[in-house]
Amino acid sequence: MKRRSFLRSGVVAGLAGITSPAILAGWGPSPTASPASRPKGVPDPPLRLHHAENPRGLAPAAREAIVNALPGASQYGSSARAEVTRAIAESHAVDVEFIAIGNGSTDTLRQAPQAVGKPGMHLVAADPTYGDIFRYVQPLDARVTRVPLRADYSHDIPAMRRAVAQGGSPALVYICQPNNPTGTLTDPDEIDQWIEEADQENVYFVVDEAFHYYVDDPRYRSADRWVHRRPNVIVARTFSKIYALAGLRLGYGIAHPDTAERMRTLWAGGISHLTAVAALASMEDGDWVRDTMRLKDEAKAITQSVLDELGIEYIPTQTNFLMHRIKGELATHQERMRDHGVLVGRAFPPMEDYNRVGLGLPDSMEYYGQVLHRFRARDWI
Ligand SMILES: Cc1ncc(COP(=O)(O)O)c(C=O)c1O
């Protein structure tokens, strides 16, 4: 495919099923877009490579399910909610008692510390890692220990174990597997061994598997295998990433029934009927998920080959985003990227000499590569 054709064939084609100008406007330009000042050929609206979203948008089956379910949107109650909970439980080979639904896994990360936490508890998490949990332990006045990632960007499990041992109990351990923002996996054997040996009454684990679908390391396995035997393990999953339901909000926790029940009492309300039908349709569309994975692999190969070509260091990723080195200030890099029609990730201190870029559609990543070449010509990267 000709690189120039990316707007026509990819970015716009991703929106092809949607024709309403109002919906397109809502989907489209970020507040940073300023079409008047944008040079020709620069994507407008800008490419959204800053949130690690699914660049394809909703699966066609999900869109159709939403449209068909619209009459139910004005009514209370939704049989689809119970159905989606059953489907989620089945996908983990557990009963529904093990599932606690949330409005996105953000909600699961909020429920988890409140369900198992105690005032003054000790949170141990990696540095850098996904930040929501730090906010959600605040009501518990938790003490926080951030343990730097190892040189290979995996969680430093021995150091985290020491931090728990030294920090007193009870402790809440947050493991992001694979980790955001680095996209790296931690050896599941190390995690399993810790869970196996931990004091079940005083050490709680929240394993955030938001990006599990994208992992291609054969060592990977979910921590959901522990929930039958350990009430101190909560696994968080989301429909925002592979299923592209980020705006519709559906996540869940998998935990021992006693723990899941406590989480359910903390749930503010039901997910919407439309979210439930979209989730069911997306789960059933295996071909669409496989296509998404294929496109992600293609996008990853394109991005990594450009970075290799330019000799830009990057962290090999197990997710749909990756981190690469930049030159100078991250804020300057973000601004220059925005001027070229690309939104890239926020700051992830202390890794501020890196940029996190989401993997968009392959042709978007071709364009991203062209921009990097342009930056290199100006000695910006
Ligand atoms: C690691 C991780 N966990 C959880 C979330 C929350 O996602 P959501 O609330 O959309 O499920 C995100 C969002 O980017 C994430 O990166």
The ligand as a Tripos MOL2 file, in Angstrom:
@<TRIPOS>MOLECULE
LIG
   16    16     1     0     0
SMALL
NO_CHARGES

@<TRIPOS>ATOM
      1 C1         -2.9550   -1.2230   32.8940 C.3       1 LIG1
      2 C2         -4.3060   -0.6000   32.8430 C.ar      1 LIG1
      3 N1         -5.2180   -0.9910   33.7270 N.ar      1 LIG1
      4 C3         -6.4540   -0.4690   33.7270 C.ar      1 LIG1
      5 C4         -6.8140    0.5050   32.8290 C.ar      1 LIG1
      6 C5         -8.1880    1.0830   32.9070 C.3       1 LIG1
      7 O1         -8.9020    0.8400   31.7630 O.3       1 LIG1
      8 P1        -10.4790    0.8130   31.7420 P.3       1 LIG1
      9 O2        -11.0070    1.5380   32.9540 O.co2     1 LIG1
     10 O3        -10.8580    1.4790   30.4850 O.co2     1 LIG1
     11 O4        -10.8730   -0.6350   31.7910 O.co2     1 LIG1
     12 C6         -5.8870    0.9460   31.8810 C.ar      1 LIG1
     13 C7         -6.2350    2.0010   30.9060 C.2       1 LIG1
     14 O5         -5.4770    2.3960   30.0660 O.2       1 LIG1
     15 C8         -4.5940    0.3780   31.8930 C.ar      1 LIG1
     16 O6         -3.6520    0.7760   31.0330 O.3       1 LIG1
@<TRIPOS>BOND
     1     1     2 1
     2     2     3 ar
     3     2    15 ar
     4     3     4 ar
     5     4     5 ar
     6     5     6 1
     7     5    12 ar
     8     6     7 1
     9     7     8 1
    10     8     9 2
    11     8    10 1
    12     8    11 1
    13    12    13 1
    14    12    15 ar
    15    13    14 2
    16    15    16 1
@<TRIPOS>SUBSTRUCTURE
     1 LIG1         1 GROUP 0 **** ****
